Amino acid sequence: MKSNLKTTIDFFNDDILYYAGSLSFFTILALLPILALMIVFVSTLSIFSKQIDQFVLFALDFINPTHSEQLVLTVSGFLSNASDLGTIGLIYLIFSFILFFRDYDHIVNKIYAIEQKSFINMFLVYLVFIFLLPIIFAVYTILVASVNIAFFDNSFFQFLLTFIVNWIFFIFLFKISINKKISLISILISTFIVLISLSTFKELFVFYTLYNQMYASIYGSFSVLMFFFVWLYISWLIYLYGIKLSMVLNQRLSNN
């Protein structure tokens, strides 16, 4: 019992609380530029251009669990002008992209205590990743439509498909983020726990914000931003501890 308690305490006794804060800060700076980069890319592909609005709504649904109309309008207004960016605007988008993913790559590989990717490798890997996301989402919407037709809008099958696609997304993200070969089992288990934890905490967070009006009465309209920042921090905490869990599982599997 004491051994299990000590193991649990040791697992959470680290710098991930600070890492989550760092990534939350860079997410605030880079979120809109990264989404804008995706939109600029997808808008050049006529076959996927109709999926842009759905993709933005899907992204906002995750980062905006309270479904604040004010936040949606602000983000949508910025992204609607993404295709009109000039050279300076494009340079800023790329600079924000580099800052965010450099920090992210450094933190993930520091958790694993391994060397991070080279700058060129990091830039190319994550650039391809964000360009693939809208395309993957377009394929996902086609699959959902097919499932709805085949199973007469069965919500269970739609939920199952969404869960599987999200799980595959996290598996892929773990694989490209960690700069070493790790066992598939450790990735499957850790990403599954991350996905379940994010879904659970999202529901709890929404419940808390709906029934606790203290922050709304104190901060007024700024409470929307505060809830957004808090949710970003919680999300990064869950994700980074998922990364650490994959490391622990991988070490145990290697020892066995």
N, C-alpha and C positions, 0 to 999 in steps of 0.2 A: 504493500500500500504506500509506504513512505517512498519507495523507489519510483513508483509510478507518478507520485506527486512531484518528486524532485525532477523527473524527466519532463513533466508538463511545465514546471516553473522554468527550467532551463530552456525549453523550446521558445517560450515567450519572453525570456529575459535577454533581449538583444536590441539592435538599433532600428528595427523595422518600423517602430513608431515614428522615428525621425525620417526614415526613407519615405514613408507614406506621405508625410507632410511635404517633403521635397517634391515628390511626384504630383501631389495635388496642386502645388504652386505652379509647376511647369505645365500641368494640364490646363489650368486657367488661362495661361498665356498662349498655349499652342492648340487648344481644342478647336477653336473656330478656324485658324489657319489650316489645320490638317483637314478638316471637313471641306474647307474651300478648295484645297488642292485636289481632293477627291472629285468635287463637283466640276472643277475646271477640266479634269481628265475625262470624266464620264460624259460631259457635254460634247466632247469631240466624237463620241461613239453614238451614232444615231440610234442604233439598236437598243441601247440602254438608257437613252435620254428620258424616256417616259417613267423610268424608275427612280429618278432623282428625288422627287418630292416624297415618295414612300420611304426611300433610304434615310432622308433627313428626319422624318417623323419617327422612324425606327430608332435612330441614334438618340434623338431627344427623349424618347420614352425611357431609355436607360439612364441618361444623365439627369433627367428631370422627373423623378418618381412622383413628385407631388403634382405633376401636370399643371404647372403654373403657366397661364396664358401669357403673362408678361415676359417670362423667359423665352417662351416659344416665339413670340413676336420679335423680340430683340435678336435672337439667333437667326430666325428666318429672314429678317430684314438685312442682316449682314451677309448671309449666304446668297441672297438674291442678286447681289452685286458682285459675286465672286468671279463671274466670267468677264467682268469689265475691268479687272485689275490691270494696272500698267506694269512696267518693268520693275519699278521700286516696290510695288505691292507684291509682286511675285518673289522678289528677293527676300522680302520680309517673311513671306510664307515659308520659304525654304529655310531661312535662318531659324524660325520658330520650330520647324520640323526637326532640324538638326539638334537644337538645344534640348528638346524634349526627349528624343530617342537616345541621345548621348547619355543623358542622365538616367533614363530607364535602363539602358544596356549596362551601364556602370553598376547600378544598384543590383540588378538581377544576378550578374556574375560575381559581385562582391558577396552576396548571400551564399553563393556556391564556392567562394574563395578561389576563383579561377580567373584567368586572364580574359579581359573583354575583347570583343571583336576589334579588328583594325577599323580605322575611320571609314575607309572606302567600302569595306565589307559591310559595316554597320549601315552606312548610308544606302547602299544598293538593296540590302535585305529588307529594310523597313520601307523603303520607297516602293519596292515591288509589292510588299504586303499591303500598304494602304491603297495602292492602285487596284489590287485584286479584290479588296473588300466590297466595293460597289457591284462588281461583276458577280461575286459570290452571292450577294444579296439578291441580285436580279434572278439568278438561277433558283434561289430559295423561294422567291415569290411565285415563280412558275411552278415549282414543286407543290407549294401550298395550294395553288389554284387547282392543280391536278388531283391532289388528295381530296379537296372539297368536292370536286366533280365525282370522283370515284366512290367516295364514302358519304356523299350527300351532306356535306358541311358538318361532318362529325367533329366536334370540338376536341375529343380525346386524341384522335389521330393528328389533328393540327397541332395540339400541344406536344405530342410525342415527337413529331417532326421538328418542331421548333427547338425542343430540348436537345435532340440529337445534333442538329445543325450548330447550336451554341456550344455543345460539348466538343464537337469536331473543331470549332473555331479556337477554343481554349487549348486543345491538344496541339494544334498547329502553332499557336502563339508561344506555348511553352517550348516547343521543339526549336523554333527559330531564335528564341531569346536566350536559351541556355547554351553557352559556347562549349559544350562537351557532349559526348554520347551518354545518354541515360536510358534506363530500361523503360520499355513501353508500359509495363504494369504500374510503375511508380507515377508515370504521367497520367495514366487512365484514372487511378485512384485519386490523386491530388486534384486533377481538373474536375472530376465528378464532385468532390467535396466543395471546391470553390464555387461551382455552378449552383449547387444546392444552397450553400451559405449565402451567396449573393441574392438568390431568389427569396430566401427566407427573410434576410435582413431588409430587403427592399419592401416586403409586405409589412414588416414591423415598423419600418421607418415611416411609411405612408400612414399607417395607423396612428403612430405617435404624432405626426405633424397635423393630422386631421383633428385629433381630440385634445391636443395641447395648444391652447391659444395664447400661452404666456409670451412666447417669443414674438408672435404676430402683434400683440398689444404693445410690447416694448419697442420692437424695431420697425413696426409698420411695414411699408413696402420692401424695406431692406431685408425682412425675414426670408423672402424668396431666395435672395443671394446667399444668406447664411445657411439655409437648408441645403442649397446646392453645394456649397463648400463642404459642409459636414458629410453629405452623401459621397462626394468625391473621396474624402479622407477614409471613410468606412470601406468604400469599394477597394481602394488601394491597399488598405490593411488586409482585407480578406485575400486579395490576389497575391500579395507578397508572402503572406503566411502559407498560401498554397504552393508558391515557389519553394519555400523552405521545407514544406512537407514533402515535396517531390525529392528534395535533396536527401532528407532523412531516410525516406523509403528506399531510395536508390542505394544509399550506403549500406543499409541493412540487407538488401537483396544481394549486393556485391559480396558482403561478408559471409552470407550463407552459401 
